[in-house]
């Protein structure tokens, strides 16, 4: 459920779906991932947006960060850019230049290191 929602699911809803209390689910997530439920959702949402950005630009389309931000649940382009700096350690443009270098070197989605 959490993966299907892209990280946009309230902990209470997820807990109800698996039959655990929200507190127990939060503790299990912390034990298994080292992250709080909110952090897990944040990372999942960012990963989906990052993957979509790479796919979009890799197929020759413009980055359109504002549209991408809205599509993946961010308030605006600035929010998505902050997430890139926080989670990827760089601005989206820098991240894209690194990814495009990987694409030009022959990396593909079938390559397990594509998004490592």
The first five atom37 places (N, CA, C, CB, O) and aatype in JSON, in Angstrom:
{
  "aatype": [20, 20, 20, 20, 20, 20, 20, 20, 20, 20, 20, 20, 20, 20, 20, 20, 20, 20, 20, 20, 20, 20, 20, 20, 20, 20, 20, 20, 20, 20, 20, 20, 20, 20, 20, 20, 20, 20, 20, 20, 20, 20, 20, 20, 20, 20, 20, 20, 20, 20, 20, 20, 20, 20, 20, 20, 20, 20, 20, 20, 20, 20, 20, 20, 20, 20, 20, 20, 20, 20, 20, 20, 20, 20, 20, 20, 20, 20, 20, 20, 20, 20, 20, 20, 20, 20, 20, 20, 20, 20, 20, 20, 20, 20, 20, 20, 20, 20, 20, 20, 20, 20, 20, 20, 20, 20, 20, 20, 20, 20, 20, 20, 20, 20, 20, 20],
  "atom_mask": [
    [1, 1, 1, 1, 1],
    [1, 1, 1, 1, 1],
    [1, 1, 1, 1, 1],
    [1, 1, 1, 1, 1],
    [1, 1, 1, 1, 1],
    [1, 1, 1, 1, 1],
    [1, 1, 1, 1, 1],
    [1, 1, 1, 1, 1],
    [1, 1, 1, 1, 1],
    [1, 1, 1, 1, 1],
    [1, 1, 1, 1, 1],
    [1, 1, 1, 1, 1],
    [1, 1, 1, 1, 1],
    [1, 1, 1, 1, 1],
    [1, 1, 1, 1, 1],
    [1, 1, 1, 1, 1],
    [1, 1, 1, 1, 1],
    [1, 1, 1, 1, 1],
    [1, 1, 1, 1, 1],
    [1, 1, 1, 1, 1],
    [1, 1, 1, 1, 1],
    [1, 1, 1, 1, 1],
    [1, 1, 1, 1, 1],
    [1, 1, 1, 1, 1],
    [1, 1, 1, 1, 1],
    [1, 1, 1, 1, 1],
    [1, 1, 1, 1, 1],
    [1, 1, 1, 1, 1],
    [1, 1, 1, 1, 1],
    [1, 1, 1, 1, 1],
    [1, 1, 1, 1, 1],
    [1, 1, 1, 1, 1],
    [1, 1, 1, 1, 1],
    [1, 1, 1, 1, 1],
    [1, 1, 1, 1, 1],
    [1, 1, 1, 1, 1],
    [1, 1, 1, 1, 1],
    [1, 1, 1, 1, 1],
    [1, 1, 1, 1, 1],
    [1, 1, 1, 1, 1],
    [1, 1, 1, 1, 1],
    [1, 1, 1, 1, 1],
    [1, 1, 1, 1, 1],
    [1, 1, 1, 1, 1],
    [1, 1, 1, 1, 1],
    [1, 1, 1, 1, 1],
    [1, 1, 1, 1, 1],
    [1, 1, 1, 1, 1],
    [1, 1, 1, 1, 1],
    [1, 1, 1, 1, 1],
    [1, 1, 1, 1, 1],
    [1, 1, 1, 1, 1],
    [1, 1, 1, 1, 1],
    [1, 1, 1, 1, 1],
    [1, 1, 1, 1, 1],
    [1, 1, 1, 1, 1],
    [1, 1, 1, 1, 1],
    [1, 1, 1, 1, 1],
    [1, 1, 1, 1, 1],
    [1, 1, 1, 1, 1],
    [1, 1, 1, 1, 1],
    [1, 1, 1, 1, 1],
    [1, 1, 1, 1, 1],
    [1, 1, 1, 1, 1],
    [1, 1, 1, 1, 1],
    [1, 1, 1, 1, 1],
    [1, 1, 1, 1, 1],
    [1, 1, 1, 1, 1],
    [1, 1, 1, 1, 1],
    [1, 1, 1, 1, 1],
    [1, 1, 1, 1, 1],
    [1, 1, 1, 1, 1],
    [1, 1, 1, 1, 1],
    [1, 1, 1, 1, 1],
    [1, 1, 1, 1, 1],
    [1, 1, 1, 1, 1],
    [1, 1, 1, 1, 1],
    [1, 1, 1, 1, 1],
    [1, 1, 1, 1, 1],
    [1, 1, 1, 1, 1],
    [1, 1, 1, 1, 1],
    [1, 1, 1, 1, 1],
    [1, 1, 1, 1, 1],
    [1, 1, 1, 1, 1],
    [1, 1, 1, 1, 1],
    [1, 1, 1, 1, 1],
    [1, 1, 1, 1, 1],
    [1, 1, 1, 1, 1],
    [1, 1, 1, 1, 1],
    [1, 1, 1, 1, 1],
    [1, 1, 1, 1, 1],
    [1, 1, 1, 1, 1],
    [1, 1, 1, 1, 1],
    [1, 1, 1, 1, 1],
    [1, 1, 1, 1, 1],
    [1, 1, 1, 1, 1],
    [1, 1, 1, 1, 1],
    [1, 1, 1, 1, 1],
    [1, 1, 1, 1, 1],
    [1, 1, 1, 1, 1],
    [1, 1, 1, 1, 1],
    [1, 1, 1, 1, 1],
    [1, 1, 1, 1, 1],
    [1, 1, 1, 1, 1],
    [1, 1, 1, 1, 1],
    [1, 1, 1, 1, 1],
    [1, 1, 1, 1, 1],
    [1, 1, 1, 1, 1],
    [1, 1, 1, 1, 1],
    [1, 1, 1, 1, 1],
    [1, 1, 1, 1, 1],
    [1, 1, 1, 1, 1],
    [1, 1, 1, 1, 1],
    [1, 1, 1, 1, 1],
    [1, 1, 1, 1, 1],
    [1, 1, 1, 1, 1]
  ],
  "atom_positions": [
    [[0.81, -1.2, 0.0], [0.0, 0.0, 0.0], [0.85, 1.26, 0.0], [-0.92, 0.0, 1.19], [0.58, 2.21, -0.74]],
    [[1.88, 1.27, 0.83], [2.73, 2.45, 0.9], [3.43, 2.69, -0.43], [3.77, 2.31, 2.03], [3.53, 3.82, -0.89]],
    [[3.91, 1.62, -1.05], [4.58, 1.76, -2.35], [3.6, 2.23, -3.42], [5.23, 0.42, -2.76], [3.95, 3.07, -4.25]],
    [[2.4, 1.7, -3.41], [1.4, 2.08, -4.4], [1.04, 3.56, -4.25], [0.13, 1.21, -4.27], [0.81, 4.25, -5.24]],
    [[0.99, 4.04, -3.01], [0.63, 5.44, -2.77], [1.8, 6.38, -3.04], [0.15, 5.62, -1.35], [1.63, 7.6, -3.03]],
    [[2.98, 5.83, -3.29], [4.15, 6.67, -3.53], [4.62, 7.38, -2.29], [3.85, 7.67, -4.59], [5.27, 8.43, -2.38]],
    [[4.31, 6.83, -1.14], [4.72, 7.45, 0.11], [3.73, 8.46, 0.65], [6.04, 8.11, -0.07], [4.0, 9.13, 1.65]],
    [[2.58, 8.58, 0.0], [1.56, 9.56, 0.4], [0.39, 8.89, 1.11], [1.06, 10.34, -0.82], [-0.76, 9.03, 0.68]],
    [[0.68, 8.17, 2.17], [-0.36, 7.47, 2.91], [-0.16, 7.76, 4.39], [-0.32, 5.94, 2.62], [0.95, 7.65, 4.9]],
    [[-1.22, 8.12, 5.06], [-1.13, 8.4, 6.5], [-0.79, 7.11, 7.25], [-2.46, 9.01, 7.02], [-1.25, 6.03, 6.88]],
    [[0.01, 7.24, 8.29], [0.44, 6.08, 9.07], [-0.77, 5.33, 9.64], [1.39, 6.5, 10.19], [-0.75, 4.1, 9.72]],
    [[-1.79, 6.06, 10.03], [-3.0, 5.41, 10.57], [-3.68, 4.53, 9.55], [-3.97, 6.44, 11.07], [-4.14, 3.43, 9.87]],
    [[-3.77, 5.0, 8.32], [-4.38, 4.2, 7.24], [-3.58, 2.94, 6.97], [-4.5, 5.03, 5.95], [-4.14, 1.86, 6.81]],
    [[-2.27, 3.1, 6.92], [-1.41, 1.95, 6.68], [-1.5, 0.96, 7.83], [0.04, 2.39, 6.47], [-1.56, -0.25, 7.61]],
    [[-1.5, 1.46, 9.05], [-1.62, 0.59, 10.23], [-2.93, -0.18, 10.2], [-1.51, 1.41, 11.52], [-2.95, -1.38, 10.47]],
    [[-4.02, 0.5, 9.88], [-5.31, -0.18, 9.78], [-5.28, -1.28, 8.73], [-6.42, 0.83, 9.46], [-5.83, -2.36, 8.93]],
    [[-4.64, -1.0, 7.6], [-4.59, -1.97, 6.51], [-3.82, -3.23, 6.89], [-3.95, -1.33, 5.28], [-4.16, -4.32, 6.43]],
    [[-2.79, -3.1, 7.71], [-1.99, -4.28, 8.09], [-2.43, -4.86, 9.43], [-0.52, -3.92, 8.16], [-1.94, -5.91, 9.84]],
    [[-3.36, -4.19, 10.11], [-3.88, -4.72, 11.36], [-3.0, -4.47, 12.58], [-4.09, -6.17, 11.21], [-3.1, -5.2, 13.57]],
    [[-2.16, -3.47, 12.52], [-1.3, -3.11, 13.65], [-1.71, -1.74, 14.16], [0.2, -3.13, 13.26], [-2.43, -1.0, 13.49]],
    [[-1.23, -1.4, 15.34], [-1.43, -0.03, 15.82], [-0.44, 0.87, 15.09], [-1.24, 0.06, 17.38], [0.59, 0.41, 14.59]],
    [[-0.76, 2.15, 15.04], [0.14, 3.1, 14.38], [1.49, 3.13, 15.09], [-0.48, 4.52, 14.37], [2.53, 3.25, 14.44]],
    [[1.48, 3.01, 16.4], [2.72, 3.03, 17.16], [3.59, 1.81, 16.84], [2.43, 3.08, 18.66], [4.8, 1.93, 16.67]],
    [[2.96, 0.63, 16.77], [3.71, -0.59, 16.46], [4.28, -0.52, 15.04], [2.81, -1.83, 16.62], [5.43, -0.89, 14.82]],
    [[3.49, -0.05, 14.1], [3.96, 0.08, 12.72], [5.12, 1.05, 12.63], [2.81, 0.53, 11.8], [6.11, 0.79, 11.94]],
    [[5.0, 2.18, 13.32], [6.08, 3.17, 13.29], [7.37, 2.57, 13.87], [5.68, 4.43, 14.09], [8.45, 2.8, 13.33]],
    [[7.25, 1.82, 14.94], [8.43, 1.2, 15.54], [9.04, 0.15, 14.6], [8.06, 0.55, 16.89], [10.26, 0.08, 14.47]],
    [[8.21, -0.65, 13.96], [8.72, -1.66, 13.01], [9.42, -0.99, 11.84], [7.56, -2.55, 12.5], [10.47, -1.46, 11.4]],
    [[8.87, 0.1, 11.34], [9.54, 0.82, 10.26], [10.89, 1.35, 10.71], [8.65, 1.98, 9.77], [11.87, 1.27, 9.97]],
    [[10.95, 1.89, 11.92], [12.22, 2.4, 12.43], [13.25, 1.29, 12.57], [12.02, 3.09, 13.78], [14.42, 1.47, 12.23]],
    [[12.8, 0.14, 13.06], [13.72, -1.0, 13.22], [14.21, -1.49, 11.86], [13.03, -2.17, 13.99], [15.4, -1.74, 11.68]],
    [[13.31, -1.61, 10.91], [13.65, -2.18, 9.6], [14.4, -1.2, 8.7], [12.4, -2.64, 8.9], [15.28, -1.61, 7.94]],
    [[14.06, 0.09, 8.77], [14.65, 1.05, 7.84], [15.54, 2.1, 8.49], [13.56, 1.74, 7.1], [16.34, 2.74, 7.83]],
    [[15.39, 2.26, 9.8], [16.11, 3.33, 10.48], [15.47, 4.69, 10.29], [17.54, 3.38, 9.99], [16.04, 5.71, 10.66]],
    [[14.27, 4.7, 9.71], [13.57, 5.95, 9.41], [12.19, 5.96, 10.05], [13.46, 6.16, 7.9], [11.59, 4.91, 10.27]],
    [[11.71, 7.15, 10.32], [10.33, 7.31, 10.79], [9.38, 7.08, 9.61], [10.1, 8.73, 11.43], [9.81, 7.14, 8.46]],
    [[8.11, 6.83, 9.88], [7.17, 6.67, 8.77], [7.14, 7.88, 7.84], [5.78, 6.43, 9.31], [7.05, 7.72, 6.62]],
    [[7.21, 9.08, 8.41], [7.2, 10.29, 7.58], [8.44, 10.34, 6.7], [7.11, 11.54, 8.46], [8.35, 10.73, 5.53]],
    [[9.59, 9.97, 7.24], [10.82, 9.97, 6.45], [10.77, 8.92, 5.35], [12.04, 9.72, 7.36], [11.26, 9.16, 4.24]],
    [[10.19, 7.76, 5.64], [10.05, 6.72, 4.6], [9.2, 7.25, 3.46], [9.41, 5.42, 5.19], [9.55, 7.08, 2.29]],
    [[8.08, 7.89, 3.79], [7.22, 8.47, 2.76], [7.94, 9.54, 1.96], [5.98, 9.06, 3.38], [7.79, 9.61, 0.74]],
    [[8.72, 10.37, 2.65], [9.48, 11.43, 1.98], [10.47, 10.85, 0.98], [10.22, 12.29, 3.01], [10.57, 11.32, -0.15]],
    [[11.2, 9.83, 1.4], [12.19, 9.21, 0.53], [11.51, 8.53, -0.66], [13.04, 8.19, 1.32], [12.0, 8.62, -1.79]],
    [[10.4, 7.85, -0.41], [9.69, 7.18, -1.5], [9.16, 8.18, -2.52], [8.53, 6.34, -0.95], [9.28, 7.97, -3.73]],
    [[8.59, 9.27, -2.03], [8.05, 10.28, -2.94], [9.18, 10.9, -3.76], [7.3, 11.37, -2.15], [9.04, 11.11, -4.97]],
    [[10.29, 11.2, -3.11], [11.44, 11.77, -3.81], [11.97, 10.8, -4.85], [12.55, 12.15, -2.82], [12.3, 11.2, -5.97]],
    [[12.06, 9.53, -4.5], [12.59, 8.54, -5.43], [11.71, 8.43, -6.68], [12.71, 7.18, -4.75], [12.22, 8.32, -7.79]],
    [[10.42, 8.47, -6.49], [9.51, 8.42, -7.64], [9.67, 9.66, -8.52], [8.05, 8.29, -7.18], [9.7, 9.55, -9.75]],
    [[9.77, 10.83, -7.9], [9.95, 12.07, -8.67], [11.28, 12.07, -9.4], [9.85, 13.3, -7.75], [11.37, 12.49, -10.56]],
    [[12.32, 11.59, -8.73], [13.66, 11.53, -9.32], [13.68, 10.59, -10.52], [14.7, 11.08, -8.27], [14.26, 10.91, -11.56]],
    [[13.05, 9.47, -10.37], [12.98, 8.49, -11.46], [12.2, 9.07, -12.65], [12.31, 7.16, -10.97], [12.61, 8.93, -13.8]],
    [[11.08, 9.72, -12.36], [10.28, 10.33, -13.43], [11.06, 11.42, -14.14], [8.98, 10.91, -12.85], [10.97, 11.54, -15.37]],
    [[11.82, 12.21, -13.4], [12.64, 13.26, -14.02], [13.68, 12.65, -14.95], [13.33, 14.11, -12.94], [13.87, 13.14, -16.07]],
    [[14.34, 11.61, -14.51], [15.34, 10.95, -15.36], [14.7, 10.37, -16.61], [16.06, 9.84, -14.58], [15.25, 10.49, -17.71]],
    [[13.54, 9.76, -16.46], [12.83, 9.2, -17.62], [12.43, 10.3, -18.6], [11.59, 8.42, -17.16], [12.59, 10.16, -19.81]],
    [[11.91, 11.38, -18.05], [11.43, 12.49, -18.88], [12.58, 13.09, -19.7], [10.78, 13.58, -18.0], [12.47, 13.23, -20.92]],
    [[13.65, 13.43, -19.03], [14.78, 14.07, -19.71], [15.5, 13.06, -20.6], [15.76, 14.67, -18.69], [15.96, 13.41, -21.69]],
    [[15.6, 11.83, -20.15], [16.24, 10.79, -20.95], [15.53, 10.51, -22.26], [16.34, 9.52, -20.15], [16.14, 10.06, -23.23]],
    [[14.22, 10.77, -22.28], [13.46, 10.55, -23.51], [13.38, 11.8, -24.38], [12.06, 10.07, -23.18], [12.66, 11.83, -25.38]],
    [[14.13, 12.84, -23.99], [14.2, 14.04, -24.81], [13.19, 15.12, -24.47], [14.04, 13.68, -26.21], [13.13, 16.15, -25.14]],
    [[12.39, 14.9, -23.45], [11.41, 15.9, -23.04], [12.07, 16.91, -22.1], [10.17, 15.23, -22.36], [13.09, 16.61, -21.48]],
    [[11.48, 18.11, -21.98], [12.03, 19.09, -21.03], [11.8, 18.63, -19.59], [11.4, 20.49, -21.26], [10.87, 17.86, -19.31]],
    [[12.64, 19.1, -18.69], [12.54, 18.7, -17.28], [11.2, 19.1, -16.68], [13.68, 19.33, -16.48], [10.61, 18.3, -15.95]],
    [[10.71, 20.3, -16.96], [9.41, 20.77, -16.46], [9.25, 20.47, -14.97], [8.26, 20.13, -17.25], [8.32, 19.79, -14.55]],
    [[10.18, 21.0, -14.17], [10.2, 20.7, -12.74], [8.93, 21.13, -12.03], [11.38, 21.36, -12.09], [8.5, 20.45, -11.1]],
    [[8.33, 22.23, -12.42], [7.09, 22.68, -11.76], [5.98, 21.64, -11.95], [6.65, 24.06, -12.31], [5.27, 21.32, -11.01]],
    [[5.84, 21.14, -13.17], [4.83, 20.11, -13.44], [5.15, 18.83, -12.68], [4.74, 19.83, -14.94], [4.26, 18.2, -12.11]],
    [[6.4, 18.46, -12.67], [6.82, 17.25, -11.97], [6.53, 17.38, -10.47], [8.32, 16.99, -12.21], [6.06, 16.44, -9.84]],
    [[6.82, 18.55, -9.92], [6.58, 18.78, -8.49], [5.11, 18.56, -8.15], [7.01, 20.2, -8.1], [4.79, 17.87, -7.18]],
    [[4.23, 19.14, -8.92], [2.8, 19.0, -8.67], [2.37, 17.54, -8.83], [1.99, 19.9, -9.61], [1.58, 17.04, -8.03]],
    [[2.87, 16.87, -9.84], [2.5, 15.48, -10.1], [2.88, 14.54, -8.96], [3.15, 15.01, -11.37], [2.23, 13.52, -8.75]],
    [[3.93, 14.88, -8.24], [4.42, 14.0, -7.18], [4.17, 14.54, -5.77], [5.88, 13.75, -7.37], [4.83, 14.12, -4.82]],
    [[3.24, 15.46, -5.65], [2.78, 15.89, -4.34], [3.58, 16.96, -3.65], [2.74, 14.75, -3.49], [3.42, 17.16, -2.44]],
    [[4.42, 17.66, -4.37], [5.15, 18.78, -3.78], [4.34, 20.06, -3.96], [6.57, 18.92, -4.42], [3.56, 20.18, -4.91]],
    [[4.52, 21.0, -3.05], [3.78, 22.27, -3.12], [4.13, 23.06, -4.36], [4.05, 23.12, -1.87], [3.26, 23.66, -5.0]],
    [[5.41, 23.05, -4.7], [5.88, 23.82, -5.85], [7.27, 23.35, -6.25], [5.88, 25.34, -5.54], [7.84, 22.45, -5.63]],
    [[7.81, 23.97, -7.29], [9.12, 23.59, -7.81], [10.21, 23.81, -6.75], [9.44, 24.39, -9.08], [11.14, 23.02, -6.66]],
    [[10.1, 24.88, -5.98], [11.1, 25.16, -4.95], [11.15, 24.05, -3.9], [10.81, 26.51, -4.28], [12.23, 23.7, -3.41]],
    [[10.0, 23.51, -3.55], [9.95, 22.41, -2.58], [10.67, 21.18, -3.13], [8.47, 22.05, -2.24], [11.44, 20.54, -2.42]],
    [[10.43, 20.85, -4.4], [11.12, 19.73, -5.03], [12.62, 19.99, -5.09], [10.57, 19.47, -6.44], [13.42, 19.08, -4.84]],
    [[13.01, 21.2, -5.41], [14.44, 21.54, -5.48], [15.1, 21.39, -4.11], [14.64, 22.98, -6.02], [16.23, 20.93, -4.01]],
    [[14.39, 21.79, -3.04], [14.93, 21.61, -1.68], [15.11, 20.14, -1.35], [14.01, 22.27, -0.63], [16.09, 19.74, -0.73]],
    [[14.15, 19.31, -1.78], [14.27, 17.88, -1.54], [15.49, 17.31, -2.27], [12.99, 17.14, -1.99], [16.19, 16.46, -1.72]],
    [[15.74, 17.78, -3.47], [16.94, 17.33, -4.19], [18.19, 17.69, -3.41], [17.0, 17.96, -5.6], [19.08, 16.86, -3.24]],
    [[18.26, 18.93, -2.93], [19.45, 19.33, -2.17], [19.58, 18.52, -0.88], [19.4, 20.82, -1.84], [20.68, 18.11, -0.52]],
    [[18.46, 18.27, -0.2], [18.5, 17.53, 1.06], [18.8, 16.04, 0.87], [17.18, 17.68, 1.79], [19.59, 15.46, 1.61]],
    [[18.17, 15.43, -0.12], [18.26, 13.97, -0.27], [19.29, 13.5, -1.3], [16.92, 13.43, -0.64], [19.87, 12.42, -1.15]],
    [[19.52, 14.29, -2.34], [20.5, 13.91, -3.34], [21.81, 14.67, -3.16], [19.95, 14.16, -4.75], [22.84, 14.3, -3.73]],
    [[21.77, 15.72, -2.36], [22.98, 16.48, -2.07], [23.34, 17.51, -3.11], [24.1, 15.56, -1.91], [24.44, 18.07, -3.08]],
    [[22.42, 17.77, -4.05], [22.7, 18.75, -5.09], [21.4, 19.24, -5.7], [23.62, 18.14, -6.18], [20.33, 18.68, -5.45]],
    [[21.5, 20.27, -6.5], [20.34, 20.81, -7.22], [19.9, 19.83, -8.31], [20.65, 22.21, -7.83], [20.71, 19.03, -8.78]],
    [[18.64, 19.89, -8.73], [18.17, 19.0, -9.8], [19.02, 19.1, -11.07], [16.74, 19.31, -10.13], [19.26, 18.08, -11.72]],
    [[19.46, 20.29, -11.43], [20.25, 20.45, -12.65], [21.58, 19.71, -12.54], [20.49, 21.94, -12.94], [22.03, 19.1, -13.51]],
    [[22.21, 19.76, -11.39], [23.47, 19.05, -11.18], [23.22, 17.55, -11.21], [24.13, 19.46, -9.84], [23.98, 16.8, -11.84]],
    [[22.17, 17.12, -10.55], [21.85, 15.69, -10.54], [21.58, 15.2, -11.96], [20.62, 15.42, -9.64], [22.04, 14.12, -12.35]],
    [[20.84, 15.99, -12.72], [20.53, 15.6, -14.1], [21.8, 15.5, -14.95], [19.57, 16.6, -14.74], [21.94, 14.57, -15.74]],
    [[22.71, 16.44, -14.79], [23.94, 16.38, -15.59], [24.72, 15.11, -15.28], [24.82, 17.62, -15.34], [25.33, 14.51, -16.17]],
    [[24.72, 14.69, -14.02], [25.39, 13.44, -13.65], [24.65, 12.24, -14.23], [25.49, 13.32, -12.11], [25.28, 11.32, -14.75]],
    [[23.33, 12.24, -14.14], [22.54, 11.13, -14.68], [22.66, 11.04, -16.2], [21.08, 11.27, -14.29], [22.79, 9.95, -16.75]],
    [[22.63, 12.2, -16.87], [22.76, 12.19, -18.32], [24.12, 11.67, -18.74], [22.53, 13.59, -18.89], [24.25, 11.01, -19.78]],
    [[25.13, 11.96, -17.95], [26.45, 11.39, -18.24], [26.39, 9.87, -18.16], [27.52, 11.95, -17.24], [27.0, 9.18, -18.98]],
    [[25.64, 9.35, -17.18], [25.48, 7.89, -17.06], [24.71, 7.33, -18.25], [24.75, 7.55, -15.75], [25.04, 6.25, -18.76]],
    [[23.69, 8.06, -18.69], [22.92, 7.61, -19.85], [23.8, 7.56, -21.08], [21.7, 8.53, -20.1], [23.76, 6.6, -21.85]],
    [[24.61, 8.59, -21.27], [25.47, 8.64, -22.43], [26.54, 7.56, -22.37], [26.12, 10.01, -22.55], [27.07, 7.14, -23.4]],
    [[26.87, 7.11, -21.17], [27.86, 6.05, -21.02], [27.24, 4.67, -21.24], [28.5, 6.12, -19.64], [27.95, 3.66, -21.22]],
    [[25.92, 4.63, -21.44], [25.28, 3.36, -21.76], [24.49, 2.74, -20.64], [26.29, 2.42, -22.2], [24.06, 1.59, -20.77]],
    [[24.27, 3.43, -19.54], [23.45, 2.88, -18.46], [21.99, 2.85, -18.92], [23.6, 3.71, -17.16], [21.56, 3.7, -19.69]],
    [[21.24, 1.87, -18.44], [19.83, 1.74, -18.77], [19.05, 1.43, -17.52], [19.61, 0.65, -19.83], [19.63, 1.17, -16.46]],
    [[17.72, 1.46, -17.64], [16.87, 1.09, -16.51], [17.08, -0.36, -16.11], [15.41, 1.32, -16.85], [16.81, -0.72, -14.97]],
    [[17.56, -1.2, -17.03], [17.81, -2.6, -16.71], [19.08, -2.78, -15.9], [17.89, -3.41, -17.98], [19.31, -3.83, -15.31]],
    [[19.91, -1.75, -15.88], [21.17, -1.78, -15.13], [20.84, -1.58, -13.65], [22.16, -0.67, -15.65], [20.25, -0.56, -13.3]],
    [[21.2, -2.52, -12.77], [20.84, -2.39, -11.34], [21.49, -1.18, -10.69], [21.24, -3.63, -10.58], [21.02, -0.76, -9.63]],
    [[22.52, -0.61, -11.25], [23.19, 0.55, -10.67], [22.66, 1.86, -11.25], [24.69, 0.45, -10.88], [23.2, 2.92, -10.95]],
    [[21.62, 1.8, -12.08], [21.11, 2.97, -12.78], [20.76, 4.09, -11.82], [19.89, 2.6, -13.59], [21.08, 5.25, -12.09]],
    [[20.12, 3.78, -10.7], [19.72, 4.81, -9.76], [20.43, 4.66, -8.43], [18.22, 4.79, -9.56], [19.94, 5.14, -7.41]],
    [[21.54, 4.01, -8.41], [22.25, 3.79, -7.15], [22.92, 5.05, -6.67], [23.28, 2.69, -7.3], [23.57, 5.05, -5.63]]
  ]
}
